[in-house]
Amino acid sequence: MYSMKKNVLMGSGAGAVSWVTGTLPFGGFRLWKRPALLLQMAALLCIWMAGAGCALKDPEPLEYPPALPESWSADMAMDGELPENDWWRSFRSGGLEELLEEALSASPDLTMAVERVMQAESQLRITGASLFPSLNLSGGSSWRRNRASGGKTVSTESTTLSMGASYEVDVWGKLAADMRASGALLHAAEYDRDAVRLSLMAGVASGYFQVLALEERLQISRSNLAIARRVLAFVESRYRHGSATELDLKRQQSAVLSQESTLLSLEEQYRQQRSALAILVGHPPQSFDPGTEAFCEIIIPQVTAYMPSELLLRRPDIARAEAQLAASAASVTVAKTAFLPSFQLSGSAGLASTALVSLASPDGSLSLSAAIAQTLFDAGRRENQVAAAESRLREQVESYRKSILTVLKEVEDGLNRADFSGRQISLQEAIVEKAARSLVLAELRYREGADDLLTLLDAQRSLFQARDQMVQLRLAGLDAALDLYKVLGGGWERRG
């Protein structure tokens, strides 16, 4: 038998209407013999098609994009070369390239970022699954014995097998907005992975340069200690012959002890920096060997900057901020669709028999239904959800604007720092040359008795400090070039 019914169900805070519900045996169901059912299903299809054109649109996050300067004010903005994708090769360091390969394959930070991308991909697939109908299959068999008050016992057996399907019609674009939000979050995770990769490579390069610089400073400190001990031998010889005072002897002994203390401090810094580099690369500090490469052989590259407007396509963190903006805009659309009714289609088909664990001679049934539901009262929950979503969107807009301003500052500072470091290195090279010559002359004059020990000690101290300062300035120059590569996105470019 076929039956059709129309129900109106109202609960606390929600209204629901269910119509076009039919249940009948398989053999007797013919759509073309049910004109009323055809008309109602056609009406539902029209509602669906008309509603598809009424889907809500995401709000525009940036009505007024941030204004960018036309050029940089730094003097060296137009000198040098633009960053390439393999920017690290410009330092001409084989040891750095080997460490970067190890870091990209073993770094925990990068691995975690890759896993976050995989999680975002899975979430996008989960969201996309809601665009398709859901199917479920159920079956069961039961046996029951009832005993009436008169003493008669009745046993019943039954077996059922049914399949059901349900589908939510995305009339207002809620599910599509969910998909856009999940897709934008996936892009944000991908851009974040790229930003982590760039930050990791810059961190490894900086750590490697610091290790090499400390090795160079250790060699200079040992050389300075050898010079101080050689001068001490001269002073002791003169003291024994009565041409030097005990005060001269104690002063030079203090200079030697001071240099030994400096050497110990540098050795401790070297061990700590090597351990920190090992963690970045993904190695245990106990077995990590950074290699032996001469610090002075590393090239300080000359880097220029893109135009300010190009940075929006060259920084993965800016691209991530834009993707988060898109996700927040889609979330506003999702929140607004809660004010609109939802449409649900469902159907089921099943077999039933009066036998235990058997479908012999079964009865068949088929049902189709369509439903519309509208929330009538929720104590302001939906209004506050929209307000919260819009507030998050405004927060993301301000965060994006702040990111733009931060990028402009970083690039300007990077250009100035690179220019300043280059000038300092040129001056320091001349200082080291003069200090070395002064020490040679001071030693000769002290041996001949033309100058006292204080002049020699001052010449020693000047050379020691000049050599150590030269290494630190070269390290600052490398870090300046490295930071400039980083703030320019390291040759990264957004595509698509």
DRENRO-589033 format. One record per residue (C-alpha): x, y, z; residue in one letter. Coordinates in steps of 0.25 Angstrom, whole numbers, padded with zeros to 4 digits, always signed. Layout:
REM residues N
XYZA/...
END
This chain:
REM residues 496
+0000+0000+0000M/+0004+0014-0003Y/+0002+0025+0007S/+0006+0040+0007M/+0005+0050+0018K/+0009+0064+0022K/+0014+0068+0036N/+0017+0081+0043V/+0026+0079+0055L/+0029+0090+0064M/+0039+0089+0076G/+0045+0099+0085S/+0052+0110+0077G/+0051+0103+0064A/+0041+0101+0053G/+0041+0089+0043A/+0032+0085+0031V/+0033+0071+0025S/+0026+0067+0013W/+0026+0058+0001V/+0027+0045+0009T/+0023+0032+0003G/+0025+0018+0007T/+0020+0006-0001L/+0025-0008-0006P/+0035-0008-0017F/+0026-0014-0028G/+0015-0004-0027G/+0023+0009-0027F/+0023+0017-0041R/+0026+0032-0040L/+0019+0035-0053W/+0006+0029-0047K/+0007+0039-0035R/+0005+0053-0041P/+0004+0060-0027A/+0017+0054-0023L/+0023+0058-0037L/+0018+0073-0035L/+0024+0074-0021Q/+0037+0068-0025M/+0038+0078-0036A/+0034+0089-0027A/+0046+0085-0018L/+0055+0085-0030L/+0051+0099-0034C/+0053+0104-0020I/+0067+0098-0020W/+0071+0104-0034M/+0065+0117-0030A/+0073+0117-0017G/+0086+0114-0024A/+0085+0128-0030G/+0083+0134-0016C/+0095+0128-0009A/+0102+0138+0000L/+0115+0144-0004K/+0127+0146+0005D/+0130+0160+0009P/+0141+0168+0003E/+0152+0168+0014P/+0160+0179+0008L/+0152+0190+0003E/+0164+0200+0004Y/+0177+0192+0002P/+0189+0198+0009P/+0197+0208+0001A/+0211+0204-0002L/+0223+0213-0005P/+0228+0214-0019E/+0243+0212-0015S/+0252+0210-0004W/+0260+0221+0003S/+0272+0213+0006A/+0285+0217-0002D/+0288+0202-0007M/+0274+0199-0011A/+0278+0198-0026M/+0291+0191-0024D/+0294+0176-0024G/+0285+0164-0029E/+0271+0160-0026L/+0269+0147-0018P/+0268+0134-0026E/+0261+0122-0021N/+0275+0116-0018D/+0280+0128-0010W/+0289+0121-0001W/+0298+0117-0012R/+0302+0132-0013S/+0311+0130+0000F/+0319+0120-0008R/+0320+0111+0004S/+0320+0096+0002G/+0318+0093+0017G/+0306+0101+0017L/+0299+0094+0006E/+0302+0081+0012E/+0296+0085+0026L/+0283+0091+0019L/+0281+0078+0012E/+0282+0071+0025E/+0273+0081+0032A/+0262+0080+0021L/+0261+0065+0023S/+0263+0064+0038A/+0258+0077+0044S/+0246+0075+0054P/+0241+0089+0052D/+0239+0086+0037L/+0233+0073+0039T/+0223+0078+0048M/+0219+0089+0038A/+0218+0078+0027V/+0209+0070+0036E/+0200+0083+0038R/+0198+0084+0023V/+0194+0069+0023M/+0184+0072+0034Q/+0178+0084+0026A/+0177+0075+0014E/+0169+0065+0022S/+0160+0075+0028Q/+0157+0080+0013L/+0153+0066+0009R/+0145+0065+0022I/+0138+0078+0018T/+0136+0074+0004G/+0129+0061+0008A/+0117+0069+0012S/+0114+0073-0002L/+0111+0059-0005F/+0099+0050+0000P/+0102+0041+0011S/+0098+0026+0010L/+0096+0016+0022N/+0093+0002+0022L/+0087-0005+0034S/+0082-0019+0037G/+0077-0028+0049G/+0070-0040+0053S/+0062-0042+0066S/+0054-0052+0073W/+0044-0049+0084R/+0035-0058+0093R/+0022-0051+0099N/+0014-0058+0110R/+0000-0053+0112A/-0007-0053+0126S/-0015-0065+0121G/-0003-0073+0120G/-0002-0073+0105K/+0012-0071+0099T/+0014-0064+0086V/+0028-0065+0079S/+0032-0055+0068T/+0044-0054+0059E/+0048-0043+0049S/+0060-0040+0040T/+0062-0026+0034T/+0071-0020+0024L/+0071-0006+0020S/+0079+0005+0012M/+0077+0020+0015G/+0082+0033+0008A/+0081+0047+0012S/+0086+0060+0005Y/+0086+0074+0010E/+0083+0084-0002V/+0093+0095-0001D/+0082+0106-0005V/+0089+0118+0002W/+0104+0114-0001G/+0107+0110+0014K/+0114+0097+0010L/+0122+0104-0002A/+0126+0115+0008A/+0131+0104+0018D/+0139+0099+0006M/+0145+0112+0003R/+0149+0114+0017A/+0156+0100+0018S/+0163+0103+0005G/+0168+0116+0009A/+0173+0110+0022L/+0180+0099+0014L/+0187+0110+0006H/+0190+0117+0019A/+0197+0104+0024A/+0205+0103+0011E/+0210+0117+0012Y/+0213+0115+0027D/+0221+0102+0023R/+0229+0111+0013D/+0231+0122+0023A/+0236+0111+0033V/+0245+0106+0022R/+0251+0119+0019L/+0253+0122+0034S/+0259+0109+0037L/+0269+0111+0025M/+0273+0125+0030A/+0274+0120+0044G/+0283+0109+0040V/+0292+0118+0031A/+0293+0128+0043S/+0297+0117+0053G/+0307+0112+0043Y/+0313+0126+0041F/+0314+0128+0056Q/+0321+0114+0058V/+0331+0118+0047L/+0333+0132+0053A/+0335+0126+0067L/+0346+0116+0061E/+0353+0128+0054E/+0352+0136+0067R/+0358+0124+0074L/+0370+0124+0065Q/+0372+0138+0066I/+0371+0137+0081S/+0382+0126+0081R/+0390+0134+0072S/+0389+0146+0081N/+0392+0138+0093L/+0405+0133+0086A/+0409+0147+0083I/+0406+0151+0098A/+0415+0139+0103R/+0426+0143+0093R/+0426+0157+0098V/+0426+0152+0113L/+0438+0144+0109A/+0445+0157+0105F/+0441+0164+0118V/+0446+0152+0127E/+0459+0152+0119S/+0460+0167+0122R/+0456+0166+0136Y/+0466+0156+0139R/+0477+0165+0133H/+0472+0177+0141G/+0467+0185+0129S/+0452+0183+0132A/+0445+0185+0145T/+0436+0176+0153E/+0424+0184+0149L/+0427+0182+0135D/+0427+0167+0137L/+0414+0167+0145K/+0407+0175+0134R/+0411+0166+0123Q/+0407+0154+0132Q/+0394+0160+0134S/+0392+0162+0119A/+0395+0147+0117V/+0385+0143+0127L/+0375+0152+0121S/+0377+0146+0108Q/+0376+0132+0114E/+0362+0136+0120S/+0357+0141+0107T/+0361+0128+0100L/+0353+0120+0110L/+0341+0129+0109S/+0341+0127+0093L/+0343+0112+0095E/+0330+0111+0103E/+0323+0120+0093Q/+0327+0111+0082Y/+0322+0098+0089R/+0308+0105+0092Q/+0307+0110+0078Q/+0311+0097+0072R/+0300+0090+0080S/+0289+0100+0076A/+0293+0098+0061L/+0292+0083+0063A/+0278+0084+0069I/+0274+0092+0056L/+0280+0082+0047V/+0273+0071+0055G/+0285+0064+0060H/+0289+0060+0074P/+0299+0071+0079P/+0309+0060+0084Q/+0312+0054+0071S/+0310+0067+0062F/+0322+0071+0054D/+0319+0085+0046P/+0332+0082+0037G/+0344+0090+0035T/+0342+0102+0026E/+0350+0115+0026A/+0342+0127+0031F/+0349+0136+0022C/+0346+0129+0009E/+0331+0131+0011I/+0326+0142+0001I/+0317+0153+0006I/+0307+0155-0005P/+0302+0168-0010Q/+0287+0167-0010V/+0276+0177-0015T/+0262+0178-0012A/+0249+0176-0020Y/+0240+0188-0022M/+0231+0190-0009P/+0218+0186-0017S/+0225+0173-0021E/+0227+0168-0007L/+0212+0164-0006L/+0216+0153-0016L/+0229+0150-0010R/+0227+0147+0005R/+0220+0134+0009P/+0216+0140+0022D/+0208+0151+0015I/+0202+0141+0006A/+0198+0133+0019R/+0191+0146+0025A/+0183+0148+0012E/+0179+0133+0012A/+0174+0135+0027Q/+0167+0147+0022L/+0159+0139+0012A/+0156+0128+0022A/+0151+0138+0032S/+0142+0145+0021A/+0136+0131+0017A/+0133+0128+0032S/+0125+0141+0032V/+0117+0135+0021T/+0115+0122+0028V/+0110+0129+0041A/+0100+0138+0033K/+0094+0125+0026T/+0089+0121+0040A/+0078+0131+0039F/+0072+0124+0026L/+0064+0111+0025P/+0071+0098+0022S/+0066+0087+0012F/+0068+0072+0014Q/+0065+0061+0004L/+0065+0047+0009S/+0061+0033+0005G/+0061+0019+0009S/+0059+0005+0004A/+0058-0008+0012G/+0054-0023+0013L/+0047-0029+0024A/+0043-0044+0027S/+0037-0052+0038T/+0049-0061+0039A/+0061-0061+0048L/+0074-0058+0041V/+0067-0060+0028S/+0061-0051+0017L/+0052-0062+0011A/+0039-0056+0004S/+0042-0042+0009P/+0033-0030+0009D/+0040-0018+0002G/+0038-0003+0005S/+0043+0010-0001L/+0042+0024+0005S/+0045+0038+0000L/+0045+0051+0008S/+0048+0065+0007A/+0049+0075+0019A/+0051+0089+0022I/+0055+0094+0036A/+0056+0109+0041Q/+0061+0113+0055T/+0051+0122+0061L/+0057+0126+0074F/+0071+0124+0080D/+0073+0135+0090A/+0082+0143+0081G/+0092+0131+0078R/+0093+0133+0063R/+0094+0148+0064E/+0106+0147+0073N/+0112+0137+0064Q/+0111+0146+0053V/+0117+0158+0061A/+0128+0149+0066A/+0132+0145+0052A/+0131+0159+0047E/+0140+0163+0058S/+0150+0152+0055R/+0150+0157+0041L/+0153+0171+0045R/+0164+0166+0054E/+0170+0159+0042Q/+0170+0171+0034V/+0177+0179+0044E/+0187+0168+0046S/+0189+0168+0031Y/+0192+0183+0030R/+0202+0181+0042K/+0209+0170+0034S/+0210+0180+0022I/+0216+0191+0031L/+0226+0181+0038T/+0231+0176+0024V/+0233+0190+0020L/+0241+0193+0032K/+0249+0180+0031E/+0253+0182+0017V/+0257+0196+0019E/+0265+0193+0032D/+0272+0181+0024G/+0276+0190+0013L/+0282+0200+0023N/+0289+0189+0031R/+0295+0183+0019A/+0301+0196+0014D/+0306+0200+0028F/+0313+0186+0030S/+0320+0187+0017G/+0325+0201+0020R/+0330+0196+0034Q/+0337+0184+0028I/+0345+0193+0019S/+0349+0202+0030L/+0353+0191+0039Q/+0362+0184+0029E/+0370+0197+0029A/+0370+0197+0044I/+0375+0183+0045V/+0386+0186+0035E/+0391+0198+0043K/+0390+0191+0057A/+0399+0179+0052A/+0409+0189+0047R/+0409+0197+0060S/+0411+0184+0068L/+0423+0180+0060V/+0429+0194+0062L/+0426+0194+0077A/+0433+0181+0079E/+0446+0186+0071L/+0446+0199+0079R/+0444+0192+0093Y/+0455+0182+0090R/+0464+0194+0087E/+0460+0201+0099G/+0454+0213+0091A/+0439+0211+0097D/+0434+0205+0110D/+0425+0193+0112L/+0413+0201+0113L/+0414+0205+0098T/+0416+0191+0095L/+0404+0186+0103L/+0395+0197+0096D/+0400+0192+0082A/+0397+0177+0086Q/+0383+0181+0092R/+0380+0189+0079S/+0384+0178+0070L/+0376+0167+0078F/+0364+0175+0078Q/+0365+0179+0063A/+0366+0165+0059R/+0354+0160+0067D/+0346+0172+0063Q/+0349+0169+0049M/+0343+0155+0050V/+0331+0160+0057Q/+0328+0171+0046L/+0329+0160+0035R/+0319+0152+0043L/+0310+0164+0044A/+0312+0166+0029G/+0308+0151+0026L/+0296+0152+0036D/+0292+0165+0029A/+0292+0159+0015A/+0285+0147+0021L/+0274+0155+0028D/+0272+0163+0015L/+0270+0149+0007Y/+0260+0145+0018K/+0252+0158+0018V/+0251+0158+0003L/+0245+0144+0003G/+0258+0137-0001G/+0253+0136-0016G/+0240+0131-0012W/+0228+0135-0021E/+0214+0132-0020R/+0208+0125-0032R/+0194+0122-0036G/
END
